[in-house]
Amino acid sequence: MKVHNFNAGPSVLPNEVLYKASKALIDFEGSGMSILEIGHRTSPFIAVMEEARSLVKELMQLEDDFEILYLQGGATMQFLQVPMNLLENGDTAAYVDTGVWSNKAIKEAKSFGFVDVIASSKESNYNHIPKQFNIPPQAKYLHITTNNTIYGTQWQMTPVTDVPLVADMSSDILSRSMDFNKFSLIYAGVQKNMGAAGATMVAVRKSMLGKITRKIPTIMDYKLHIENGSMLNTPPVFAVYISMLTLRWLKEQGGITAIEKINDKKAAMLYDEIDHNPLFRGTVAKEDRSKMNVCFIMDKPEMEEEFLKFCAKEDIVGIKGHRSVGGFRASLYNALPLESVEVMVEAMKYFSLKKA
Ligand SMILES: *Cc1c(COP(=O)(O)O)cnc(C)c1O
Protein backbone atom coordinates (compact mmCIF):
# COMPACT_ATOMS: atom_id res chain seq x y z
CA MET A 1 0.00 0.00 0.00
CA LYS A 2 1.23 3.47 -0.81
CA VAL A 3 1.38 6.14 1.88
CA HIS A 4 0.18 9.71 1.53
CA ASN A 5 3.41 11.23 0.32
CA PHE A 6 3.72 14.99 0.91
CA ASN A 7 7.49 15.08 0.34
CA ALA A 8 8.93 18.33 -1.03
CA GLY A 9 11.23 16.66 -3.55
CA PRO A 10 11.99 14.05 -4.66
CA SER A 11 8.31 13.46 -4.31
CA VAL A 12 5.27 11.42 -5.23
CA LEU A 13 5.02 10.04 -8.78
CA PRO A 14 1.93 8.68 -10.55
CA ASN A 15 1.39 4.95 -9.97
CA GLU A 16 1.14 4.31 -13.71
CA VAL A 17 4.56 5.86 -14.20
CA LEU A 18 6.13 3.70 -11.52
CA TYR A 19 4.48 0.60 -12.92
CA LYS A 20 5.64 1.24 -16.49
CA ALA A 21 9.12 2.18 -15.34
CA SER A 22 9.38 -1.01 -13.30
CA LYS A 23 8.59 -3.05 -16.41
CA ALA A 24 11.10 -1.08 -18.50
CA LEU A 25 13.71 -1.70 -15.84
CA ILE A 26 13.56 -5.40 -16.74
CA ASP A 27 12.71 -5.27 -20.43
CA PHE A 28 12.44 -2.04 -22.35
CA GLU A 29 9.72 -2.35 -25.01
CA GLY A 30 10.56 -5.97 -25.80
CA SER A 31 14.20 -5.22 -26.61
CA GLY A 32 15.47 -7.94 -24.28
CA MET A 33 17.36 -5.21 -22.44
CA SER A 34 16.65 -2.98 -19.49
CA ILE A 35 16.16 0.74 -20.12
CA LEU A 36 19.39 0.99 -18.11
CA GLU A 37 21.23 -1.20 -20.60
CA ILE A 38 20.34 0.31 -23.95
CA GLY A 39 22.65 2.73 -25.72
CA HIS A 40 21.62 6.36 -25.54
CA ARG A 41 22.27 6.82 -29.25
CA THR A 42 20.00 3.97 -30.29
CA SER A 43 16.74 4.85 -31.97
CA PRO A 44 14.51 3.61 -29.11
CA PHE A 45 16.19 5.97 -26.67
CA ILE A 46 16.38 8.87 -29.11
CA ALA A 47 12.61 8.42 -29.45
CA VAL A 48 12.22 8.70 -25.66
CA MET A 49 14.30 11.88 -25.54
CA GLU A 50 12.45 13.42 -28.47
CA GLU A 51 9.06 12.57 -27.03
CA ALA A 52 9.99 14.11 -23.67
CA ARG A 53 11.28 17.28 -25.33
CA SER A 54 8.26 17.66 -27.55
CA LEU A 55 5.78 16.93 -24.75
CA VAL A 56 7.26 19.75 -22.67
CA LYS A 57 6.80 22.09 -25.61
CA GLU A 58 3.29 20.88 -26.29
CA LEU A 59 2.07 20.93 -22.65
CA MET A 60 3.50 24.40 -22.04
CA GLN A 61 2.41 25.60 -25.52
CA LEU A 62 5.81 27.08 -26.17
CA GLU A 63 6.59 29.00 -29.33
CA ASP A 64 8.94 27.57 -31.94
CA ASP A 65 11.84 29.71 -30.77
CA PHE A 66 12.08 27.51 -27.65
CA GLU A 67 14.36 24.51 -27.38
CA ILE A 68 13.96 21.95 -24.64
CA LEU A 69 16.99 20.38 -23.00
CA TYR A 70 17.42 17.68 -20.39
CA LEU A 71 20.64 18.40 -18.53
CA GLN A 72 22.36 17.24 -15.36
CA GLY A 73 23.59 19.10 -12.30
CA GLY A 74 20.13 19.98 -11.01
CA ALA A 75 18.49 23.38 -10.86
CA THR A 76 21.55 24.25 -8.78
CA MET A 77 23.77 24.04 -11.83
CA GLN A 78 21.39 26.34 -13.71
CA PHE A 79 22.15 29.00 -11.11
CA LEU A 80 25.52 29.34 -12.85
CA GLN A 81 24.80 28.01 -16.33
CA VAL A 82 22.19 30.73 -16.94
CA PRO A 83 24.48 33.70 -16.24
CA MET A 84 27.43 31.95 -17.89
CA ASN A 85 25.43 31.80 -21.14
CA LEU A 86 23.51 35.07 -20.96
CA LEU A 87 25.67 37.55 -19.12
CA GLU A 88 28.75 39.40 -20.34
CA ASN A 89 31.35 40.81 -17.94
CA GLY A 90 30.07 44.25 -17.04
CA ASP A 91 26.47 43.38 -17.92
CA THR A 92 23.72 43.69 -15.34
CA ALA A 93 21.20 41.01 -14.42
CA ALA A 94 18.24 41.76 -12.13
CA TYR A 95 17.19 39.22 -9.50
CA VAL A 96 14.32 39.14 -7.04
CA ASP A 97 15.28 37.49 -3.76
CA THR A 98 12.39 35.36 -2.48
CA GLY A 99 14.30 32.78 -0.48
CA VAL A 100 17.10 30.26 -0.19
CA TRP A 101 16.94 29.18 -3.83
CA SER A 102 16.90 32.72 -5.24
CA ASN A 103 19.82 33.50 -2.99
CA LYS A 104 21.85 30.64 -4.36
CA ALA A 105 21.06 31.82 -7.90
CA ILE A 106 22.18 35.35 -6.97
CA LYS A 107 25.41 34.10 -5.44
CA GLU A 108 26.41 32.17 -8.57
CA ALA A 109 25.42 34.94 -11.00
CA LYS A 110 27.84 37.30 -9.27
CA SER A 111 30.73 35.39 -10.83
CA PHE A 112 29.59 36.39 -14.31
CA GLY A 113 28.37 39.98 -14.19
CA PHE A 114 26.79 42.64 -12.04
CA VAL A 115 23.82 41.37 -10.07
CA ASP A 116 21.19 43.91 -9.10
CA VAL A 117 18.95 42.46 -6.39
CA ILE A 118 15.96 44.70 -7.08
CA ALA A 119 13.74 43.39 -4.27
CA SER A 120 13.87 40.99 -1.35
CA SER A 121 11.51 39.69 1.31
CA LYS A 122 14.38 38.51 3.49
CA GLU A 123 13.53 40.93 6.32
CA SER A 124 10.31 39.05 6.97
CA ASN A 125 11.82 35.58 6.56
CA TYR A 126 10.44 35.44 3.02
CA ASN A 127 6.79 35.34 4.05
CA HIS A 128 5.62 37.21 0.94
CA ILE A 129 6.52 38.04 -2.65
CA PRO A 130 7.82 41.61 -3.13
CA LYS A 131 5.37 43.65 -5.20
CA GLN A 132 7.24 46.93 -5.66
CA PHE A 133 10.42 46.99 -7.67
CA ASN A 134 12.06 48.78 -10.55
CA ILE A 135 13.59 46.69 -13.26
CA PRO A 136 16.67 48.40 -14.69
CA PRO A 137 16.01 48.68 -18.44
CA GLN A 138 19.60 47.76 -19.28
CA ALA A 139 19.34 44.42 -17.44
CA LYS A 140 20.09 41.45 -19.68
CA TYR A 141 17.38 39.52 -17.86
CA LEU A 142 15.19 39.44 -14.77
CA HIS A 143 15.38 36.25 -12.71
CA ILE A 144 12.53 35.11 -10.47
CA THR A 145 11.78 31.92 -8.53
CA THR A 146 8.12 31.32 -9.37
CA ASN A 147 7.48 29.08 -6.36
CA ASN A 148 9.44 29.17 -3.13
CA THR A 149 9.48 25.58 -2.03
CA ILE A 150 10.81 26.21 1.46
CA TYR A 151 8.54 29.10 2.52
CA GLY A 152 5.40 28.27 0.56
CA THR A 153 5.08 31.48 -1.45
CA GLN A 154 4.33 31.67 -5.15
CA TRP A 155 4.27 34.45 -7.73
CA GLN A 156 0.64 34.92 -8.72
CA MET A 157 1.51 37.21 -11.61
CA THR A 158 4.29 37.33 -14.14
CA PRO A 159 6.17 40.66 -13.93
CA VAL A 160 5.38 42.88 -16.89
CA THR A 161 8.63 44.03 -18.48
CA ASP A 162 10.53 44.30 -21.75
CA VAL A 163 13.56 42.76 -20.05
CA PRO A 164 13.81 39.02 -20.86
CA LEU A 165 12.41 36.89 -18.05
CA VAL A 166 14.27 33.93 -16.60
CA ALA A 167 12.57 31.67 -14.08
CA ASP A 168 13.45 28.86 -11.74
CA MET A 169 10.19 26.87 -11.86
CA SER A 170 11.53 23.77 -10.11
CA SER A 171 8.62 23.40 -7.74
CA ASP A 172 5.63 24.58 -9.78
CA ILE A 173 6.48 23.65 -13.34
CA LEU A 174 3.47 22.20 -15.22
CA SER A 175 1.18 22.77 -12.24
CA ARG A 176 -0.74 25.84 -13.40
CA SER A 177 -1.48 27.61 -16.63
CA MET A 178 0.65 30.62 -17.41
CA ASP A 179 1.73 32.30 -20.59
CA PHE A 180 5.09 30.60 -20.63
CA ASN A 181 5.95 32.47 -23.82
CA LYS A 182 6.44 35.59 -21.71
CA PHE A 183 9.64 33.95 -20.50
CA SER A 184 12.94 33.63 -22.32
CA LEU A 185 14.41 30.84 -20.22
CA ILE A 186 12.71 28.46 -17.79
CA TYR A 187 14.47 25.77 -15.79
CA ALA A 188 13.37 23.13 -13.33
CA GLY A 189 14.89 20.17 -11.56
CA VAL A 190 12.51 17.45 -12.75
CA GLN A 191 12.20 15.67 -9.38
CA LYS A 192 9.29 17.74 -8.08
CA ASN A 193 6.63 17.92 -10.73
CA MET A 194 7.95 16.21 -13.81
CA GLY A 195 9.81 13.06 -12.92
CA ALA A 196 12.56 11.56 -10.80
CA ALA A 197 15.83 13.08 -9.61
CA GLY A 198 18.73 13.10 -12.04
CA ALA A 199 17.70 15.53 -14.77
CA THR A 200 17.00 19.23 -15.13
CA MET A 201 14.69 20.61 -17.80
CA VAL A 202 15.72 23.81 -19.52
CA ALA A 203 13.43 25.60 -21.98
CA VAL A 204 15.38 28.35 -23.69
CA ARG A 205 14.71 30.70 -26.57
CA LYS A 206 17.34 30.20 -29.26
CA SER A 207 17.25 33.95 -29.87
CA MET A 208 18.75 34.49 -26.39
CA LEU A 209 21.91 32.55 -27.18
CA GLY A 210 25.20 33.30 -28.86
CA LYS A 211 25.22 36.95 -27.84
CA ILE A 212 28.21 37.02 -25.53
CA THR A 213 31.95 36.84 -26.15
CA ARG A 214 32.86 34.75 -23.10
CA LYS A 215 34.29 31.36 -23.95
CA ILE A 216 31.77 28.89 -22.54
CA PRO A 217 33.09 25.42 -21.62
CA THR A 218 31.58 22.87 -24.00
CA ILE A 219 29.41 21.03 -21.48
CA MET A 220 28.02 24.34 -20.18
CA ASP A 221 27.05 25.75 -23.56
CA TYR A 222 23.29 25.61 -24.22
CA LYS A 223 23.89 26.11 -27.94
CA LEU A 224 25.99 22.97 -28.20
CA HIS A 225 23.42 20.98 -26.22
CA ILE A 226 20.74 22.15 -28.66
CA GLU A 227 22.85 21.29 -31.71
CA ASN A 228 23.34 17.82 -30.27
CA GLY A 229 19.69 17.07 -29.58
CA SER A 230 20.23 17.27 -25.81
CA MET A 231 22.76 14.45 -26.12
CA LEU A 232 26.08 16.24 -26.06
CA ASN A 233 27.20 13.50 -23.72
CA THR A 234 25.40 10.55 -22.13
CA PRO A 235 22.11 11.93 -20.83
CA PRO A 236 20.58 10.64 -17.57
CA VAL A 237 18.70 7.96 -19.47
CA PHE A 238 16.45 6.66 -16.71
CA ALA A 239 15.55 10.12 -15.39
CA VAL A 240 14.63 11.26 -18.89
CA TYR A 241 12.54 8.13 -19.38
CA ILE A 242 10.63 8.67 -16.10
CA SER A 243 10.09 12.29 -17.05
CA MET A 244 8.73 11.28 -20.45
CA LEU A 245 6.29 8.86 -18.76
CA THR A 246 5.26 11.59 -16.31
CA LEU A 247 4.61 14.01 -19.18
CA ARG A 248 2.57 11.36 -21.00
CA TRP A 249 0.58 10.84 -17.80
CA LEU A 250 -0.04 14.59 -17.50
CA LYS A 251 -1.22 14.75 -21.10
CA GLU A 252 -3.63 11.87 -20.45
CA GLN A 253 -5.03 13.77 -17.45
CA GLY A 254 -5.90 16.61 -19.82
CA GLY A 255 -2.71 18.65 -19.55
CA ILE A 256 -1.96 21.67 -17.42
CA THR A 257 -5.45 23.19 -17.34
CA ALA A 258 -6.97 19.93 -16.13
CA ILE A 259 -4.34 19.28 -13.44
CA GLU A 260 -4.57 22.91 -12.37
CA LYS A 261 -8.24 22.44 -11.44
CA ILE A 262 -7.33 19.54 -9.18
CA ASN A 263 -4.33 21.42 -7.76
CA ASP A 264 -6.58 24.41 -6.97
CA LYS A 265 -9.00 22.13 -5.19
CA LYS A 266 -6.29 20.40 -3.16
CA ALA A 267 -4.75 23.71 -2.06
CA ALA A 268 -8.14 25.27 -1.24
CA MET A 269 -9.12 22.29 0.93
CA LEU A 270 -5.92 22.36 2.94
CA TYR A 271 -5.73 26.15 3.40
CA ASP A 272 -9.37 26.19 4.37
CA GLU A 273 -8.66 23.73 7.17
CA ILE A 274 -5.58 25.69 8.26
CA ASP A 275 -7.66 28.88 8.43
CA HIS A 276 -10.56 27.31 10.31
CA ASN A 277 -8.91 24.81 12.62
CA PRO A 278 -8.01 26.59 15.88
CA LEU A 279 -4.79 24.60 16.32
CA PHE A 280 -3.15 25.63 13.06
CA ARG A 281 -2.21 28.73 11.13
CA GLY A 282 -0.48 29.61 7.91
CA THR A 283 2.96 31.24 7.80
CA VAL A 284 2.82 33.47 4.69
CA ALA A 285 0.79 36.34 3.23
CA LYS A 286 -2.51 34.91 2.02
CA GLU A 287 -2.30 36.53 -1.40
CA ASP A 288 1.06 34.86 -2.06
CA ARG A 289 0.22 31.38 -0.83
CA SER A 290 1.72 28.56 -2.83
CA LYS A 291 -0.54 25.89 -4.25
CA MET A 292 2.37 23.46 -4.32
CA ASN A 293 3.99 23.79 -0.90
CA VAL A 294 1.61 24.57 1.93
CA CYS A 295 3.45 25.76 5.05
CA PHE A 296 1.77 25.99 8.42
CA ILE A 297 2.49 25.90 12.12
CA MET A 298 0.63 25.18 15.35
CA ASP A 299 -0.32 27.84 17.85
CA LYS A 300 1.19 25.61 20.49
CA PRO A 301 4.55 24.48 19.07
CA GLU A 302 4.87 21.86 21.82
CA MET A 303 2.06 19.94 20.11
CA GLU A 304 3.87 19.67 16.77
CA GLU A 305 5.80 16.52 17.62
CA GLU A 306 2.62 14.78 18.71
CA PHE A 307 0.78 15.82 15.57
CA LEU A 308 3.63 14.50 13.41
CA LYS A 309 3.44 11.14 15.19
CA PHE A 310 -0.32 11.08 14.80
CA CYS A 311 0.04 11.73 11.06
CA ALA A 312 2.65 8.99 10.72
CA LYS A 313 0.10 6.53 12.13
CA GLU A 314 -2.34 7.67 9.45
CA ASP A 315 0.31 6.95 6.75
CA ILE A 316 0.84 10.66 6.13
CA VAL A 317 4.54 11.24 5.43
CA GLY A 318 6.84 14.09 4.45
CA ILE A 319 5.06 16.94 6.21
CA LYS A 320 7.83 18.15 8.50
CA GLY A 321 8.61 21.78 7.67
CA HIS A 322 11.98 22.92 6.41
CA ARG A 323 14.34 23.71 9.28
CA SER A 324 14.40 27.43 8.39
CA VAL A 325 10.62 27.77 8.83
CA GLY A 326 9.71 24.98 11.25
CA GLY A 327 6.20 23.58 11.62
CA PHE A 328 4.83 21.71 8.66
CA ARG A 329 5.03 21.74 4.90
CA ALA A 330 2.67 19.67 2.80
CA SER A 331 3.71 19.52 -0.84
CA LEU A 332 0.78 19.06 -3.21
CA TYR A 333 2.52 18.29 -6.47
CA ASN A 334 0.62 17.13 -9.56
CA ALA A 335 0.90 13.43 -8.74
CA LEU A 336 -0.43 13.77 -5.19
CA PRO A 337 -4.01 12.43 -5.27
CA LEU A 338 -6.87 14.57 -3.95
CA GLU A 339 -7.59 11.71 -1.59
CA SER A 340 -4.29 12.29 0.22
CA VAL A 341 -5.34 15.86 0.98
CA GLU A 342 -8.70 14.61 2.22
CA VAL A 343 -6.91 12.24 4.59
CA MET A 344 -4.65 15.06 5.78
CA VAL A 345 -7.59 17.38 6.46
CA GLU A 346 -9.42 14.61 8.32
CA ALA A 347 -6.34 14.05 10.46
CA MET A 348 -6.18 17.75 11.34
CA LYS A 349 -9.87 17.79 12.24
CA TYR A 350 -9.65 14.65 14.32
CA PHE A 351 -6.52 15.79 16.15
CA SER A 352 -8.11 19.09 17.04
CA LEU A 353 -11.28 17.40 18.34
CA LYS A 354 -9.15 15.12 20.49
CA LYS A 355 -7.40 18.14 21.97
CA ALA A 356 -10.54 20.20 22.52
C1 LIG B 1 14.48 21.94 -5.25
C2 LIG B 1 14.75 23.27 -5.80
C3 LIG B 1 16.00 23.63 -6.32
C4 LIG B 1 17.20 22.70 -6.27
O1 LIG B 1 17.10 21.74 -7.22
P1 LIG B 1 18.29 20.68 -7.44
O2 LIG B 1 17.77 19.93 -8.61
O3 LIG B 1 18.41 19.89 -6.18
O4 LIG B 1 19.52 21.43 -7.74
C5 LIG B 1 16.16 24.87 -6.88
N1 LIG B 1 15.13 25.75 -6.92
C6 LIG B 1 13.92 25.45 -6.41
C7 LIG B 1 12.83 26.45 -6.50
C8 LIG B 1 13.70 24.20 -5.84
O5 LIG B 1 12.48 23.92 -5.33
Residues whose N, C-alpha, C, O or C-beta is under 5 A from the ligand:
A	BS01	LIG	G73 G74 A75 T76 W101 N147 T149 D168 S170 S171 G189
